[in-house]
Amino acid sequence: MTLKEIADLLEADVIADPEDLNITIKNACSADMMSAVLYYHTPDSLLITGLTQPHVIRTAEIAGIKSIVFVLDKKPGAEIIELAKQKKIPILFTRFCMYTASGKLYEAGLPGCLFK
Amino acid sequence: MPLNTNEITEGDFQIIGGNFTNAGEASMQMKAKLTELGIDEATIRRAAIATFEAEMNVIIYAAAGRLRYYITAHNITIKLEDMGPGIENIELAMQEGYSTAPDWVREMGWGAGMGLPNMKKNSDEFKIDSVVGEGTSVEMIINFS
């Protein structure tokens, strides 16, 4: 699924370079606990989270996560957005809660990280 | 091989407890170095995750710590020593989901009890020593494929 399709499904605002909308996301994980992300993620995945701390971006970079969706219209600070730009990690903002956002993407065919 | 047989690339970082703002900087610099040396992506990810978890443990639990890494042609060794409270029961701390982190740490997205298990999972060799009231030291070796 492309990032553009994900943004459309989640009616999300996007901060990304235009070409980033064409990147392919293979699976997703939804979590607020970063250790769980580091433990269970698979590469090239999407992180769906409600946490808006700088270490979310660093966790994504360390884990090879392709993009981050912030749920419930949570907006991280300017320095976090700048860090995401530096690390070339596209970020999305959706008004949906984590459960609904995850459900919409799963229903559209995007599997979870663990394939369970 | 990415390096000459006898060549060692090193890194040395001081980590300050409670400093979440720069959390992950040491791991990211180490990751950049491994990338520069041409190590494969999956191995870099394992090393970066193990190091990031170790770095976060110092930030969460300790007053300060020192993280060093040594890269040879065959592997990377990551050593971490902290001045923290120490771990009373290492066996228990190694269990997935066991955590003594306070609520404010969990609110920041850490303290899920996956840190030490994740460090072990991503290492080919993992050693941990701890003295209550003095601190904890960890050594991790990740072999290059």
Interface residues (C-beta under 8 A of the other chain):
Chain A: D32 M33 M34 S35 A36 L38 Y39 P43 T49 L51 Q53 P54 H55 V56 R58 T59 E61 I62 A63 G64
Chain B: F20 T21 A23 G24 S27 M28 K31 E41 R45 A48 I49 F52 E53 M56 E96 R106 M108 G109 W110 G111 A112 G113 M114 G115 P117 N118 K121
